[in-house]
Amino acid sequence: MVEETWREAIAAVAYELARRNGHSPMDRGVRLGRRIEALCTGGDLALAFERFKAEQGFRIEESGDECVARVEALVYGVSPRTLIAA
């Protein structure tokens, strides 16, 4: 089971992706975050974000790895650029 902090961070990143693609989730991304969790087979969150973006038909967006870096930044309170550089 995903910890609540991770669940909230995944939902927040999913919400931002949806907003940038013209969607306006009324639940602040909770349903979208759960969908990403369902797509996360084998523990590969980056792949889950890639599958989610394809499923939703999202266009020009960041990679699954970049989405994961933003999730980690929310969870750990660091800059995503720091995580990518590491």
C-alpha positions as CSV (number, residue, x, y, z in Angstrom):
1,M,0.0,0.0,0.0
2,V,1.2,3.5,-0.9
3,E,1.8,5.8,2.1
4,E,-0.5,8.8,2.3
5,T,2.3,11.3,1.7
6,W,3.2,9.5,-1.6
7,R,-0.5,9.1,-2.5
8,E,-1.0,12.9,-2.1
9,A,2.1,13.7,-4.1
10,I,1.2,11.4,-6.9
11,A,-2.3,13.0,-7.0
12,A,-0.8,16.5,-7.0
13,V,1.4,15.7,-10.0
14,A,-1.4,14.0,-11.8
15,Y,-3.6,17.0,-11.2
16,E,-1.0,19.4,-12.6
17,L,-0.6,17.2,-15.7
18,A,-4.4,17.2,-16.2
19,R,-4.7,21.0,-15.7
20,R,-1.9,21.6,-18.3
21,N,-3.8,19.5,-20.7
22,G,-7.1,21.3,-20.4
23,H,-8.8,19.1,-17.8
24,S,-10.2,20.4,-14.5
25,P,-10.4,17.6,-12.0
26,M,-12.9,18.5,-9.3
27,D,-11.2,16.2,-6.7
28,R,-7.8,17.8,-7.0
29,G,-6.4,14.8,-8.7
30,V,-7.3,12.1,-6.2
31,R,-9.1,9.8,-8.8
32,L,-6.2,10.4,-11.3
33,G,-3.6,9.6,-8.6
34,R,-5.4,6.3,-7.9
35,R,-5.4,5.5,-11.6
36,I,-1.6,6.0,-11.7
37,E,-1.3,3.7,-8.7
38,A,-3.3,1.1,-10.5
39,L,-1.1,1.4,-13.6
40,C,2.0,1.0,-11.4
41,T,2.8,-2.7,-12.0
42,G,6.1,-4.0,-10.7
43,G,6.7,-0.8,-8.8
44,D,7.7,1.3,-11.8
45,L,6.1,4.6,-11.1
46,A,7.8,6.3,-14.1
47,L,6.2,3.7,-16.4
48,A,2.9,4.2,-14.7
49,F,3.0,7.9,-15.4
50,E,3.9,7.1,-19.1
51,R,0.9,4.8,-19.3
52,F,-1.3,7.3,-17.7
53,K,-0.4,10.1,-20.1
54,A,-1.0,7.8,-23.1
55,E,-4.3,6.6,-21.7
56,Q,-5.5,10.2,-21.1
57,G,-4.2,11.4,-24.5
58,F,-2.0,14.0,-22.9
59,R,0.3,15.7,-25.4
60,I,3.6,17.5,-25.0
61,E,4.5,16.7,-21.4
62,E,7.4,15.8,-19.2
63,S,8.7,12.2,-19.1
64,G,7.6,9.6,-16.5
65,D,11.0,10.1,-14.8
66,E,10.4,13.8,-14.6
67,C,7.0,13.2,-13.0
68,V,8.6,10.9,-10.5
69,A,11.2,13.5,-9.7
70,R,8.3,16.0,-9.0
71,V,6.6,13.4,-6.8
72,E,9.8,12.8,-4.8
73,A,10.3,16.6,-4.5
74,L,6.9,16.9,-2.9
75,V,7.5,14.0,-0.6
76,Y,11.1,14.9,0.4
77,G,10.8,18.7,0.1
78,V,13.7,19.2,-2.3
79,S,14.1,20.7,-5.7
80,P,13.3,18.3,-8.6
81,R,16.4,19.6,-10.3
82,T,18.5,18.3,-7.4
83,L,16.9,14.9,-7.7
84,I,17.4,14.7,-11.5
85,A,21.1,15.8,-11.1
86,A,21.8,13.2,-8.4
